[in-house]
Amino acid sequence: MDNKIKALFNETIHELSKKNKLNSDDPTYGYILKQLEFVYDCLISEKNILIELRGRELDFPGVASKNLAGSDDELLDKIGDISIYLSKL
């Protein structure tokens, strides 16, 4: 994983963490955050994401587009960029 992608993950995770704390009544940020942290940990540890998921699915892109559109467009763009990166793996 190159430094640009690492920086993107770190920025997005940091922003989601802040928004999760500020919006504790909305589970959306925490839900997306947990999935991105999982994916990032797998990538850093060079683990196969599909094996580590054990049959579960990642749905953070859909959750983000449904719940963040219009209110967090910059964050939504970052999540989209991460999704594109993952689709190329």
N, C-alpha and C positions, 0 to 999 in steps of 0.2 A: 504494500500500500504506500503510495507516494505521500509526500508532505502536504500537498494541496488537499488531498482527500482527508488526511488526518486532521488538518486544520478545519475543514468543513464539518467533520464529525464533532470535533471539540467545540466549535462555535455553536453548532445546533444543539448539542447536549447541554451546554452552558445556558443558552437562551431558554430552552425548554425547562430546565431546572428552575430558573428564576421565575418564569411564568407559572410553573406548577406551584411554587410557594405563594405567589401573589394571588392565584386563583384556586385556592384549595377546595372551593365548592364545585369546580369543574374538573372531572376526572380525565378529560381529554389529554391535557398536557402530560400528566403522569403516565398515562397509558402509552403514549407515543414515546416518551422518554425511556421507559423500561425496555421497549423493543429496540430502540436505537442503541442503548447501552449494551444490550445483549449482542447485537450485530457487531458493534465496535469491538467488544471484548473477544468475540470469535475471530474477527479479522486480525487483531493484534496478536492473539495467541496462535494464529494460523490454524484454527480449527475449521472444519467443514460446517458451514451454517446449517445446511440441510440435515446433516446427521445430528447436530446439537439440538435442532428443533424437535426431534423425536416425533414427527408427524404433525406437529402444530404448524400453524401458518402465521406469517408476518402480514399484518394488515394495516400497518401504520400509514402507508401512503393514502389508502382509502379513507381512513379515519381522519387524517389531516385534511384532505381535500374537502371532505364533508363538513368538518367542524371548524376549520380555520379560514376558509375562503372568505375574503372580504375584510376580515378583522386582523389577520396576521399574514399578509401576502408575502412579505420578505422571508418569514420563517417557512411558509409553505413552499417558496421557491427553493430554499435550502434542502428541505425534505425531498422535494422533487429531484434535485440534483443527486442526492444520496440514493434515491430509488433507481435513477438511471445508471449510476455507478454499479449498484448491486445487480441490476439486470444484465450487465456485461460480464459478470463473473462466471 
